[in-house]
C-alpha cells in the first residue's frame, strides 16, 4: 500500500482538483524520509501540471499528521552532524516545494496535527479544520526544536504566539489555531467536506495564471518596508498581468458580461 495517494478529479465541478492524501493512518500519518521524498515529488509534479487547478492535502484516518515518525527519529539519533543536516534539508525542501507550489493549496485538517504536521498546515495557502482537531508543537518535549518548520509557522501564527507554543509544547484547540491565524476556518466535522468544496468553488472561479502571480506577489512584498523599489515592483507586476492573455480575457469577459474561458 502506498504511503501517499494522489487523486485527480477529471470531470465535474471539481475538475482540475488534485488530492494528496498521507496514507499512514495506522501511525497517525507520521512521516519519514520516504514519505517526505514522495510528498516533495507530488507537490512538484502537481505544481507543474497545467491541468491541475488546486491541490488538497489530507491525512487518512483520525489524524492529519503526527509529524516525524518514531522509527525515523530513532535512526536520526545515530546520524552524524552532516547526515542530520542532509536529512533535515529533505524536510526543508518538501515544505518549500509545498509553500511555493504555483497552484492554490488547501490543508484539510480532520484531526490532530502535531510537530511537523503543523508545519504542513502552515505551508498551505488555505487551512480548513474540523473544530474538534487539536494542535501542538511538541519538539521541545523531546529535547528538539521546530527548526525547519519555523519559517512557515511563525509566518502563520506570529512571533508572539510562537514564543508560547514553541516553548510549552502544550496542545491548543482548533478555535485557538483559528484565532492565531494558523487556520482560516473551522467547522463541525460533518461539515468539513462541504466547507472545502465551497472554498474550491471560489478558487476555480478565478484565473489560474493570476492566482500563481498573486502567490508570487505575496512572497515578493511580504515583510518588505514600503519603498520606491516596492512600488515599482508592484506596478510592473500588474502591468504584466494586464497585458497577459488571461488578464485580457478576464477584463473582456467582465465587460462583455460573459464567463471567462477558464470557467467554461
RAUR-V278604 format. One record per backbone hydrogen bond with DSSP energy under -0.5 kcal/mol. NH is the residue of the N-H (numbers start at 1). CO is the residue of the C=O. Records with the same first field share a line. If there is no record, write none. Layout:
NH: CO ; CO
This chain:
5: 21
7: 19
9: 17
10: 8
15: 12
16: 9
17: 14
18: 16 ; 54
19: 7
20: 18 ; 56
21: 5 ; 19
22: 20 ; 58
23: 3 ; 21
27: 24
28: 25
29: 24
30: 27
31: 67
36: 32
37: 33
38: 34
39: 35
40: 36
41: 37
42: 38
43: 39
44: 40
45: 41
46: 42
47: 43
48: 44
49: 45 ; 46
50: 48
52: 49
53: 16
54: 16
55: 104
56: 18
57: 106
58: 20
60: 22
63: 60
64: 112
65: 112
66: 28
69: 31
73: 69
74: 70
75: 71
76: 72
77: 73
78: 75
79: 76
84: 80
85: 81
86: 82
87: 83
88: 84
89: 85
90: 86 ; 87
91: 87
92: 88
93: 89
94: 90
95: 91
96: 92
97: 93
98: 94
99: 95
100: 96
101: 98
104: 53
106: 55
107: 126
108: 57 ; 106
109: 107 ; 128
110: 108
113: 134
114: 65
115: 136
117: 114
118: 115
119: 115
120: 116
121: 117
122: 118
123: 119
124: 120 ; 121
126: 105
128: 107
129: 185
130: 109
131: 187
133: 130
135: 172
136: 113
138: 136
141: 138
142: 138 ; 139
143: 140
144: 139
147: 145
150: 146 ; 147
152: 149
153: 149
154: 150
155: 151
156: 152
157: 153
158: 154
162: 158
163: 159
164: 160 ; 161
165: 161
166: 162
168: 164
169: 165
172: 135
174: 133
177: 173
178: 174
179: 175
180: 176
181: 177 ; 178
182: 177
183: 177
184: 127
185: 127
187: 129
191: 188
192: 189
195: 191
196: 192
197: 193
198: 194
199: 195
200: 196
201: 197
202: 198
203: 199
204: 200
205: 201 ; 202
206: 203
211: 207
212: 208
213: 209
214: 210
215: 211
216: 212
217: 213
218: 214
219: 215
220: 216
221: 217
222: 218
224: 221
231: 227
232: 228
233: 229
234: 230
235: 231
236: 232
237: 233
238: 234
239: 235
240: 236
241: 237
242: 238
243: 239
244: 240 ; 241
248: 244
249: 245
250: 246
251: 247
252: 248
253: 249
254: 250
255: 251
256: 252
257: 253 ; 254
258: 253
263: 260
264: 261
